[in-house]
Amino acid sequence: MKKGSAHIVTLVQLLILCAMFSTAFMVSRGFFNDLLTAKQYGLEICALFGAVLLTLTLPFKRQIKFTKADGLVVLFVLWHLLSELLSDAPYSSYSKTLFNTLLWSLIYVFVRNQSAGPLFHWGGVSLFLLIALGQAGLGLMQLYGFSPSHHALFSITGTFHNPGPFSGFVASALPMALGIIAFPALVLNAAKAITPNHPVHLSVFFRVLAWTTLIAVAFVLPPAQSRAAWIAGTVGCLFVLTCHPVFKSFWHSLKNKLHSFSIPMRVLCLLAILLVVLVIGFGLYTMKKGSADGRVLIWQVTSQLIKQKPITGHGSGAFAALYMNEQANWFEAGKGTEVQSMVAGSPEAPFNEALKLWLEKGLLAVVLAGVLLYFLLRDYSPPSSSTWQAVRTPGQSLSHSALYIGVKGSLITLLVFSFFSYPFDISTFVLQLVVLVALLAGASTQLFSITGSRALFLTLPTAFAIIIVSVYFLPQRQAHYQAMKIWNQADQLYYLTAYKASVAAYQETFPQLQNNGLFLQMYGKALSMTEKHEESNKVLILAQKYLSSQIIQNTLGDNFKALGNFEAAEKAYRKSSLMIPSSLLPKYLSAILFTESNQLNKARLLAEDILNSPIKVESSATKEIMREMKKILDTEE
């Protein structure tokens, strides 16, 4: 492909990548769970344009470089799909898993196709910063009341559903911005490689963008109050700083100074540093103590599930399907403390992506991901072109070349944040991860290269595969998003108490969403409200294959009670109570059940237990429960 044509293709690729990143701002398309679903929908549309471009350009590619990182990505993808086939009880549709895997693989190939060129690399970095800057600006507008938040309890959310994901998203740009600021030679060399005629203007643009992003994110992160984002951003920025020659010189001098101290003085210095770290850690812990305790409980319960299948994992969707049942087992076995009983909730994710990967895909997936990250961050061979390398100080290793330091720092920030949150449940974060990995994979150690006409043996089948997969999945995805719109309508009808109309809408979209546990839970609840208790139980029993929750157990209990099966109702309410011990509702429902089934002694004992229970959240509902329990105790035998 000629140089002029290659530049045009690169610009088109950057335009498509810009559209992909911009889906972070999509908030409303009329779907259920619109803030997340709209972003996924927009990304899939953009990926379709990427697929078209790849199909048109791949056959003309005359050189394919395959690196160690590429090989590990392929192995990870293959195991991701194979592990689903090995799963005894699939908790997610295999078609859904296959589609998502192919979607992210397509985006990876899309980025790798041009990731070796300076124009695409720096264009991608600029887009990464611009989107983060836009989110940070929106967060500041929300903070000062110029734009509405997307959560009633928090003033800052950006275009996300709470401050956590928002903070993690903008924090990931900090190391990249700092890398541009800290290495001016990199900026100038990049500008010369992209536009030899006006390098100064372009380098000024890069630096102004970096400074603006850094300042905006630094202003918005503190009021967002996400400890995970603070820690992640700090770690990523420290990585960038440790790669700077000035820091290396300072560290070398500091080590020499420490060696000159006596052993007692060295120990004293280490203790002082340790004390500072402990004080900071304790401060972050006490800032949101209940949240921290809750996450520790989630990690403990998740580890119990991991023990059951440590090597191969349970399969995609296992956390949603199994967690609440295991939390009930945890408390029933007496492992839970009083503090854990109060902080236990119904989490949608384990707040640790490494644990989730281990739970769902097993230790093999964790090892593959770890080795991949090792090669991305350490085993590193920058391109040889002098215009594409930053000026390095004598003795500076290639692995610490300024070329990719900012990108590495952003990847580290994203990974550290993922240890305390659930970013990869959101398409925007997965896009960040895939783009960063693809950019770094291009600089990993090369395994082999295919050149000339031989490249057609790989590029042509890949292009045909993209066409076939796109044609196959396009109607399925259209049907899926139409179903998500109907689900949204059904949900709105339910909250308007139009239960029969809601059931009709749920029934219409059931064929498309019959593997979605949350959908089945809501459908079953709507059926229960229309007094179709047997039908509701059938749907809820199916829902339990994909989701474990208090709502399912409470609704099953209500249905069994209406059908006269008091023993089954009591069992369902008890399981619900064990899932979240501090929740009063299942105990209240059990007490009413005992009263109506003439089990008055059980009712009184439970009423006393409820009245003596600490109230986690004071509300009109809890006050009503307490009044009803007092009535039970006041009733004469």
N, C-alpha and C positions, 0 to 999 in steps of 0.2 A: 504494500500500500504506500503511495507517495506521501511525502511529508505534509503537504497542504491538506490532502484528504484525511490524513491521520489526525491533524489538528482539529478539523471539522468534526470528526467522529468523537474526539475527546471532549470538545465543547458540548456536543449533544449529550454525551454521557454525563457530564457535569450538570447539565440542565435536568436530566432525569434524576440524578442523585439529589439535586436541590429539591425536586418535587417530593422525593422519598423522605428527606429530612423534614420538609415542611408539613408532612402529615402529623407531626407532633402538635400542630395547632388546630387540628380538626376536632370539633367537640360535638357537633350535632348533625345527624343524618336521619334521625327518626328511628334508630335501632334501640333494642334493649341494651342497657348498660352502655349508653351512647359514647361516653368519654373514651372508653377503651375500644369499643367495636368500630367506631367511626375511623379511628387511627389505623386499625387493621385493614379496614375496607379501602381507605385511601392508599395505603402501602401496596395492596394487591393490584390496584389499578396502575400505579406507577411501575410496579414490577412487570406488568404486562407490556408496557412500552419498552422496558429494559429487555424483555424477552425478544421483542421484535427487532431491536437494534442488534442484539447478539446473533440472532438468526441471520441477519443481513451481513454482518461483519466477520463472523467467525471463519467462514470458508476462505476469506482473503488473508487470514493470519498465517504468516509463514515461519513463525518461531514460537514455540511453546516451552516455557521454562517451568519445570516441576521441582518444587523445593521440599525440604523435610517437613515444613509446616503444612504444605499441601497434602502430603502423604498422611499425616496425622489427622487432618480434617476429614479425608476420605475414610480412614479407619473409624473415626468417631461417628460419622454419618452411617456407615454400614452397621456398626454395632447398635446405634440408636434404632435402626429399623429392625434388625435381627432380634433384639431383646423383646420387642413387642410380639414377635411370633413365638418366642419361648415362654411368654407369660401364660400362666395357668388360667387366670381369670381377668381378661382385658377390662380395664376401667375406662377406656376411651376408644372411640372408633379408630380402626386401623387406617381407614381412608383419611381421617383428619390428621393423624400422625404423619402419614405419607405426604399429604399435601404440604403441611407446615415444613417438613424436612426438605422437600423439593423447592419450596419457596425460598427458604434461607440459603439453600445451596445455589440457586439461581443468582441471588443477590451477591453471594460470595464470588461466583465466577464473573459476574458483571463488574465488580470492583477489581478483581485480580486481572482482568483483561487489559486494564490500563494502569495498574497501580505502580508500574516501574517508571512511568514518565513524570517529570517535574511538574508539568502543567496540571495533570490530573491530581497528583499528590497534594500540591499546594492549593489547588481549587477545592479539593475535598476537605482539607484542613480549614480553609476559610469558611466553607459552608457549615462545618461543625461548629465553629465559633459564632457565626452569625445566628444560627438557630438558638444556641444557648443564650446569646445576647438578647434575642427577641423574647425568650422565656423569662429571663431575668428582668427585662424591662416591664413585661406584663406583671410579674410578681410585685415589682415596686409600685406599679399603678394600682394593683389590688390593695397593697399595704396602705396607701394613702387615700383609698376610696374612689379612685377614678375609674376602676373597672371591677365588676362583681367577681367574687370567688366562686368556685364550683363546689364548695362545702359550707354548710351552714355554721359549723363550729370553728372554721379556720379562715383567717383573712387572706392568707397566701396559699394558692394552689397552682398558679399558672393555668395550663390547660389540662391538668391532671385532677384526680379525685381527692387528693389530700396533699399536705406539704411534703410528705416523705418522698414520693417519686419525683416531685418537682425539684426538691433540693438535690437529690441524687443526680438528676439530669443536668442541672446547671453546674454542679460541682465537678462533673466530669470534664468540663472545658477549662478548668483552672490550670492544670499542668500544661495543657497544650498552649494556652496563652502565655504562661510563664516561660515555657521553652522558647517561644518566639522573642520574648523580651530579653531573656538571659543570653541569647546567642545571636547577636547582631550579624556576625559573619554568615551565619546560616541564612538569614533573611536576604542579605545582599546577594549571596551566591545563587539562591533560589530565584531571585528577581532577574539576575543576569541570564540564568538558564531559560527562563520563560520569555522574557522580552529584553534582548540585548540593547535595544535602542533607548528604553526608558526604565532602567532597573531601579533608579532612585525613587521614582514615583511609586512603583509597585512595592518597594520595601517599606516606604512610609505608610502605604495602605495596610500592609500586614501588621506593622507595629502599632498603628493607631487602633486597628481592630482588636489586637491582643490587649492593649491597655484598657480600652473601653469595656471589653468583656470581663477582664479581671476585676475592674473597679465595680461594675454593675453586679457581678456575682458576689463579690466581697460585701457589698451593701445589703444584698437580699438574703444571704444565707443565715446571718444571726437571727433576724426576726422569724424566719421559717422554723427555727428550733428543731432541726433534724440532727441529732447527735451522730447518726450513721454517716450523713453527708459531710459533717465537720471532720470526722475522723478520716473518711475516704479522701476528701480533698487535701487534707494535711499530708497524708501519706504520699499521694501522687505528687504534690508540690515538693516535698522533701526529696523524693527520687530525682526530680529534675535538678534541684539544687546540688545534690550530691554528685551529679555528673559534670558540674561546672568546674573549670580549672581553678577558679579562685577558691572554691570550697575544698578541692583536693589539696591545694597548697595549705589552706588553713588546717585541714584535718591532719596533714602530715606534721605541721608544726605543733599541733595540739598533742599528737601522740608522742612526739619527742619531749614535749614539756611534761607530760604525765610520766614518762619513763624516768625523768630526772627527779620525780618526787619519791619520797620514802614509801614503803609498802603501807604503813598505817594511813598516810595521807591519800594514797590511791584508793584504799578501802573507804575512807571518809567521803571522797568525791563520788564514788560509785553509789554509796548509800544516799548521798544528797540527791543525785539524779533519780534514783529509785523512789525516793520520797516524793519528789516533784511529780513523777509519773503516777504514783499511787494517789496523790491528792487530786490530780486532774481526773483520773479515772473515777475516783469516788465522787467527785463533783458531778461528772456526767451521769453516773449511776443514780445519785440522789435527785437529780434534776427531774427525772421521770422514773421513779423507783418502781411503780406498779407496772409500767411498760417493760422495764428490764426484767423484772421477776417473771412476768408473763412469757417473755421470749425464752427464758431459761427453761420454763416448764415445757414449752413447745418443743425445744431441742431435746429435752429428756424423753418425752413421749415419742418423738420422731425416731430417736435412737433405738427405742424398743421395736419399732417396725423394721428398722434397718437390720436388726439382729435376725429377723425371720428369714430374710433373703439377702445376705450381705454381698454376694458375688454378682448375681444377675439382676437384682432389683425386682420390684413388683410390677413395673410398667407405667406408662404415662397415665396421669390422672389418679395415681394411687394415693396421693396425700389427701385429696378431697374425699375419696371413697373410704379410706381407712382411719384417718386421724381421729375423728371424734369418737369412734368406737374404741380405739385404743386409749384415748383419754379417759373414757368411762372405766375401762379395765384398770387403768392406773389408780384411780381413786377407789375403785371397789377393792383392790388388793391392799389398800391402806398405805400406798407409797406417797400419796400427796400430802403436803403439809397444810397447816391452816392458812398460811400466806398464799400458797398455790390454789387453795379452794376459793379464795377471794379474787385472785387475778385471772383464774381460768376463764377462757372465752371460747368463741367459735372461730378460729383463724381460717382464713382462706389460703394461707401459704405458711411454710415453716420459718419464714424470715431468715433463711439461710439457703442460698442457691446451691451451695456445695452439698449440704445435707439432702436437699430435694433431689439433686442429681443422683446421689448415692441411693436414696430411697427408691427412686423410680427406675434408674438405669444400672444400678449396682456399682461395685468397686471397680470393675473393668472400665466403666465410663469415666469415673473419677481419675483413674490412673492415666487414661488417654488424654483427658483434658489437662491434667497436671504436666504431662510430658510436652504437650503442645505449647502450653504457656512457658515452659522452660526454654524451648527453642525460640519462641517469639521474643522473649525478654533477654536471653543470654546468647544463644547460638545464632549469630547475626553477621551477615556479610554484605555491607553496603555496595551499591553499584560502583563500578570502577571509574566512571566518567568524572573527570576533575571538576566539571561545571556542576555536577550533581552532588558533590560532597562538600560539606562545610569545612572551613579551615580548622584544622585540629592542632592543638599544641603538641610539642614533641613528647613522645612517650604515652600519649593518650591512646587507649586501646580502641580498636574498631568497634567493639561492642558498646562503647560509650561515645561513639561519634554523635555529634549534635544533630545529625540528620533526622533520626527518629525518636529522639528523647522525649519530645512533647507528646507524640503519639503513644509511646510506651507509658508515660505518666498517666495519660487519660485512661488507658486500658487498666492500669493498676488501680486507679481511683474507682473505676466501674466495678472491678472485681472485689475490692475491699467493701464497697457499698453493698454488694450482693451478699456479703456474709452476715448482714444485719437487716436485710430487707428482701423484697420480692420483685426486683426490677424486670426479670426476664419473663414475667407474666404479661408484660406490656410490650407491644410491638416496637415502640419507639426505642426502648432500651436494647432490644435484641438487634435492631438495626445498627445502633451505635457499636455494639459488640462485634457484629459481623464485619462492619466497615473497618474498624480498628484492626481486627485479626487479619483481614484480607490485605490491608496496607502493609502490615508488618510481615506477613507471609511472603510477600514479594521480595523482601530483603533477607529472608532466611537462607540457609545454606542450600545451594542447588544440588539436586540429586541427578537429574539428567535433563537434556534439552532435545526437542524434536524440531528440525528445521526443514525448510524446503517443501517439496510436494508430499513428503511423508506426514507432515502436519495435517493434511487433509483426512488421513485415516482416523484422526481423533476429532477434528473440528466439524467435519460433515455429519458424522453420527450424532454429535452433541447438538448440532443445529436441528437435525430432524427430531431428536428426542425432545427438544424444547417445544417444537411445533406440536408434536403428538400430545405431550403432557398438557400444554395450554388448551388445546382443543378438547381434551378429555375433562379437565377440571373446570373450565369456564362455565358451562351450564350448571354444574354442581354448586359453584360459589354464588352464582346468581340466585339460585333457589335458596341457598343458605341465608343470604342477606335479606331476601324477601321474607323468609321465616322469622328472622330477627326483628323485622318491622312489625309483623303480626304479633310476635311475642310482646313487643312494647305496647301495642294496642290492648292486648289481653291484660297486661299488668295494670294499665291505666283504668280499664273497665273494672278490674277487681277492687282497686282502691276507691272507685266511685260506688262500690257495693252493687254493681250490675253483674252479679255472679253468673247468671245464666248466659249472658252475652260473653262474659269472660271465658267460660267453659267452652263455648262454641269456637272462640278464637284459638284457644289452646288446642282444641281437637283438630282444627284445620292445619296447624303447623306441627302436629305430633310426628308425622312420618319423617320430617327433616331433622327434628331435635330429640328423637327418642333415645339418644345416647348421652344427653345432657342432663346431669343429675339435678342441677338447679331448676331447669325448666320443668322436669318431672315433679319436683317438690312443689313448685308453685301450681302446676296443673292439678296435682292431687289435693292440694289445699283448697283450690277453687271448687273441685268436685265435692269435697266435704262440706263446704259452705252451702251447696245446693242440695245437701242431704243425700247425695248419691254415695253412700258410705262404702258399699262393696266395690264400686268402680274406683273410688278414691284409693282404697287399700291396694288394689291391683297396680295402680300407677305408682303408689308410694313404695311398694315392695320392689318394683322395677327400679325406682329411683335409688334405693339403697345399694344397688350394684355400683353406682357411680358417685354417690354422695352420702356421707353420714352426717346427720345434723339433729339438733334438738327439735326443730320444726317438724321434721318427718316423724319423730317419735311421738311428739305431742299430738299431731294430727292422727297418727295411727291409734293412739290411745282414745281420742275423741270418737273415732269411727267404731272401734271395738265397743266402747261404752254405749254408743247409740244402737249397736247391733245386739246388745245384751251380753257380750262376752267380757265380763268384768275382770276375769283373771288375766286375759291378754291385754286389756287396757291398763291394769295395774303394772304389768311387766313393762309396757312401753313407757309409762310415766316414770317408773323407777330408772330405766335406762337413760331417759332424758335428764333426770335429776343427777345421775352420776356423771353425765357428760360435763355439766357445769354446776358444781355443788352449791354455789352462791345464788343460783337462779331460784326464785321463789315460785315461779309459774308452775312447773311440773309438780311440786309438792302441793301447791294449792289445788291443782286439778285432781291429784290423788286424794286429797282430803274430801273434796266434793264427791268424788267417786265412792269413797267409803261411806259417806253420809247417805247417798242415794241408794247404795246397796245394803244399807242397814248394818254396816260394820262400824258401829259407833265408837268402840274402844280404839280401833285403829285411827279413826278420824280425830279423836281427841288427842291421842299421842302425837299425831302429825301436826295438829293445830298448835300444840304447845311448842313443838320443835320450831315451827315457822315463827311464832311470836318471840322466841328466844334467839332467833337467828339474826346476825348482823345484816343490816341493809346496805348493799353495795351502792345502789343509786336510788335516792329518794324520789318518788314520783307519785302521781295520782293513782297509778295502778297498784303500787306497793301499799299505799294507804288503804285502798279498797280491799286488798287481800287480807291485811291485818284486821279490818273490821269484820270480814267474813269469818276469820278464824276465831275471833272473840265470840261471835254468835254461836259457833259450834261448841265452845267451852261453856257458854252460858246455858246451853240447852240441857234440860234435866234428862237423866236416863229414864 
